[in-house]
Amino acid sequence: MKKRFIIAIIQIFLLTTVVRGQQENLILNGSLEDYINCPLAPNITEARFWSTGLEGNDDEIEYFHACAGYVPVFGTTWIQSAKAGEAFFGAGNSIGNFDTSAYHEREFATGKLKECLKMGVRYKLSFFVNPPSNQVSAWVGYDCFEVYFHSNPYPLSSQNLGIIRRFNEVAPRVLKMPVDAPIVQRGVWRKLELEFTATGDECYFTVGCFNWLRPENIDTLVGPGATGNVFPAVYYLYDDFVLTEIPDDTTPPPAPEPVVPNVFTPNGDGSNDFWVIKNLPPGTTLAIYNRWGQQVYFTENYTNDWGGEGLPGGTYIAELIFRDLPPKRQAVYLKRE
C-alpha cells in the first residue's frame, strides 16, 4: 500500500512539472545513454533508436559508452568526457570530401522521434558537437552541421549506398544549424540550436553534412591532440540531442478587468454625463435599482450610454452581469448639481 502511495505521488509530481511548462524532449534516447547491448565494438546500432540512416549498413558510426570503457576517453595529453551522462557518438567525412569532383562518402546518424512533427508548429532543436583530440587524420574542422527531418526510418533507399553517397539529393531540404565559423577547438563541447517550423509528418531525423564544402567552410583544429597527416578529414563527437515544441504565443492576452465608477454627474456640461465603465465587455447586462429596490433601468447590452434620464440625484445600486466574468453589484452616486 505504501509503495502504491509513493508511486502515485511521483506521478502527480511529474504531471505537475509538465503542466507548469517544462517541454518534453521529443527525441528518443537523445542523451545516447540507453543501449541495446553494451557497445564493446563502438557501433551506433547498439544505441537504442539510432542508426546510420542506411538499411543493412550500420557499422560506420562509432558509438562510445562508459559501459565499454570508452567514456571518458583517456589519451596521453587529454581527457574526453561526454557532454551529459556517459555516452556520445562520432561521425564525419571521409578523406577527399573537400573536392566536389572526388569520390564521396559521408557519415550520418539517424534518430527517432517520440511523435511525428505537426505541420505549421514551431520547434526548437539543440545538440552539442566537439572535435576530439585522438583522430590522426581528422585535423580540420568545418561549419557544416545540418539536420534532415523525414517520415521513414531511412532518408533514402539503400540503392548506391543511400544517404552515405547520395546526400546531395536531400541537401536543399535540410536545416542548417547556425554556426558563425568552423568549430576547431579540440576537446570543447559547443552547443548548436535552431528554431524551425515543421512541414508535418516527420518522424525521424538525420544529422550530418549534406552540402558541398568549400575552402571557407573549413579550418585547422587548434588545441592539444593527435598530429595530422597530409590528407584532411573531419570528425566530430555528438551528444545531448533535444527537440521541444515551442508553445503557441498567438493566444491573445486576457482582456483587462472592467473599471466600474461609483459616481457620475449628468448635468449637461459635456463632462462625465454618462456612467462610463472602462474596459466594458460586450454583451454586459445592466440593471439599476433605487433605494427602495425598484428597477429603474435595464439593458441586456450596455454600451456606456446611461445618463440617469428622469431620475433624481442620489445613490443607486448597479447590478452588472458579464458573459465571462463574475457578476458585480455596487453603489453608484448620481450627482445632478
N, C-alpha and C positions, 0 to 999 in steps of 0.2 A: 504493500500500500504506500509506504514511504517512497519507494523507488518511482512509482507512478506519479506521485505528487511532484517529485523533483523534475521528472521529465516534462510534466505539464507546465511547471514554472519556466523551464528553459524554452519551451515552445512559445509561451506568451512573450518572453523577453525577445526572442528572435523576431516574432511578428511585430512587436512594438518598434524594434530597430528599423525594420523595413518601412513601416508606416511613417516613421519620423523622417524619412527622406534618403536613407542610405541606398544607393543604387547598386543593384546586383551585378556582379561580373558575368557577362553573357558568354565568355569563353570557357569552355570545359577544360579543366586542368591547365589554366593559364599560367600557373606558377611552375608547372612541369614536375611537381613533386610526386604525383601519382603515377606509378608504373605498372605494367602488366607482369613483367619479370625484371628482376634487377639486371640492368644492362652491363653484364661483365664484358661484353664486346659493345662499345658505345654505338648503339643503333636506335634511331628515333622511333622505330616501330615498337619499341618497348615502352615508350611514353604513351599512356592511355589517351586516346582521342587524337593522336598526332600521326602524321605520315609525311612522306616526301611529295605527296600530291601525284604520284605516279604508281598506278596499279602494277604490282608484280615486280617492282624495282625499288625496294625500300631500304637499301643498305648504304646510302650515300651520306645521310646527315648524321653527325655524331651527337649522341645524347649522353651527357655526363651526369652522374648521380652519386651522392655520397655513399649509397649502399654498396657501390662497387669500388669505393676508394678514390673516385675521380674528383670529388668536390669536398673541401677546397683542393685545388691543384697546386702542388708544391714544385717549384723549379729551383734552379741554382741561385737565382738572384731575385725571385719574385714569388708571390703567392696569389692565386686567383680564387676568390670565393664567389658564390652565387650572389646575385643582387638581393634575392629574397629566398629564404629556405636553403635547400641543398641540391638544386638541380638547375641545369641550363642546357641548351644545345648550341652547336657550332655549324655555321654554313657560310659559303662564299662563292667565289668564281674561280673556275679552273684557269690554268695558265693560258694566255693568249687571248683573253676576252676583251682586251683593250683595242684590238684591231678588228673593225667591223667586217673585214674580208676574211678573217681567220675562222677556223673551225670552232664552234662554240658549244659549250655545255655549262650550265649553271646549276647551283643547288638551291632548292626551295623547301620550305616546311609548310605543311597544311594542317590547320587546326579545325575543330568542330565547335559550333555554337550551341548553347543550350536551347535556343529558339531561333527560328529564321527571322531575319530583319524585316521590318514593316515599311512598306512604301511611304515615302514622304516624312518619315520620322528621323529626327536628328540623333546622332550617336557620337560618343567620344571614345577614341581608341588610343591606347598608350602601351609602350613596351620599352625595354632597355636593351642597348647594344654596347659591345665592348670589344675592341681589337686586342686579342690576347698576346702574350709575350713569347709563346713557345712555338709558333709556326715559322719554320725556317724560310719557306718560300713566300709566306704571306707577309710581306714587308711594306705594303702600301695600304692606304685606306681610301674610302670613297664616300660620296654623299647620296648614294642610290639605295634608299630604304623605302620599299614600295609594298603595297598590300592590294591583293585582288580578292574581292568577295564574290562567291559563286554559289550555285544551287546544288551542285553534285559533289561527291567526295573527291573526285579528281577533276581539276580545272580543264584538262584536255584529255583526249583519248590517249592510249598508250602507243599509238602509231608514231613511228620516228622519235621514240623516246619522249613523247608527250611534252609536258611543260619544261622539261630539262633542256630541250633543244628548240622548242617552238614558242619560247616565252614571248617573243616579239609579237605573236599573233594577238595576245591579250593586252599588250603594253598600252594601247590607247584607252583602256578601261580601268587601269589601276589607279589607286590613290597614292600619291607621293607624300611621304612624311616630311614635314618642313625641317630642313637642315640648311644652315647658312654657309657651311663649308665642310669639306671632307672631315670625318671623325678619325683622328690619328693618334690620340693619346692612349698609349697602351695601358691596360690594366685598370681603366676607369670606366665605370658604367655611366652611360649617357641616356637620359630619358627622352624619348620621342613621343609626341602626342599630336592628335589631329581630330577635328570635328568635321562630320560629313552628314549628308542626307542620303538615306538608303533608297535604292530603286525598288526594293522589295523582293522577298523570297530567297535571299541569300542565306544559306545555312552553314557554309564553310568559308574559310579564308586561307589564302596562301601568301606567305611573306618571302621577300627576296628582292632581287633587282631585275626588272623586266625590260628596261630601256637600254639602248646602246650607250656605251660610256665614251666620253671624250676626255682629252688631257686635263681639262679644267675640273673634271669630276673626281680626280684622284690626287693624292699627295703621299709623301713618305711618312711612315709611322714615326712617332717620337716616344722616348722613354726606354727604360731598360728592357732587354729581351733578346730573342734569337737574332743572329746576323742574317741578312737577306742574301739571296743569290742573284744571278743575272736575269731571272725570269720573274716578273712581277705577278702577284696573285693577291686576292683579297680573302680575308677570313674573319668573321665576327662571331662572338658569342651573343645569344639572345636569351632574355629572361623576363619574367613577370608581365605577361600579356593581360591587359584589362580592357574590356569593352563594356560601356554602360550607355543606357538610354538617357538622353538629355530631357529633363522634364519640360513639358509644353508650357511656354511662358506667354502664350497668346490669350489665356483666360483673362478677361477684363477684371480689374481690381474691384473690390466690393464698393457699392455706392455709399457715399458719405451719409452719416446719420442726419435725419431731419432736425432742424433747429426751430423750435416752436416758441414764438414770443409770448410774453404774458401781458402785453399792453399794446394798444394801438389807438390812434387819435383821428377818427374820421370827421374832421371839422372843415373839409373842403379847401384846405390850404395847399393841397397838392403834395403834402409830405406825410407819409405814414397813414394814408387814408384807408388802406385796406389791411386786413390781417394776413400778412405775408409770411409763409413758412419757407425758410431756406432749405434747399435740397429736398423739396417736396416730391415724393414718389408718385408716379402716375397711378390713377385709379384709387386714390385715397378717399374714403368715406368720411364726411364731417357732419357731426350733429352738435348744435349749440343749445344749451338749456339755461333758462333764467334761474333765479334763486329759489323759485318755488318748484323747480323740476320740470317745468313745461318746456317742450321743444319749440324753439323759436326760429330755427334754421336747420335745413338738412340738404345734403347733396351726396350723391354716390361717386362723384368725380370732381373733387375740389381742385380749383385752379387759381388759388390765391386771389379770389375776387369778392370775398365777403367784406362789406363795408358797414355792417351794423344797421342796414336800412330799416327805418321805422322803429328802432329800439332806443330807449333812453340810455344815458350813460350809467355805468355800474359794472359789477362783476358778474361774469357768466362762466359757465362750465363748458369747455370744449371737449368733445369725445372724438378721437381720431382712430380710424380702423385702416391699417395698411395691408397691402397684399402680402408682403414678405417680411414684415416686422411686427413685433408685439404691439397691441393697441395701446394708445396713450390717452390719459384723461388728465386735464389740468385746468386751472382757473385762468381766465383772460379778462383784463380790465378794459372796458370800452370807455374812453375818455372823450367827452364832447367839447369841453372848454379848451 
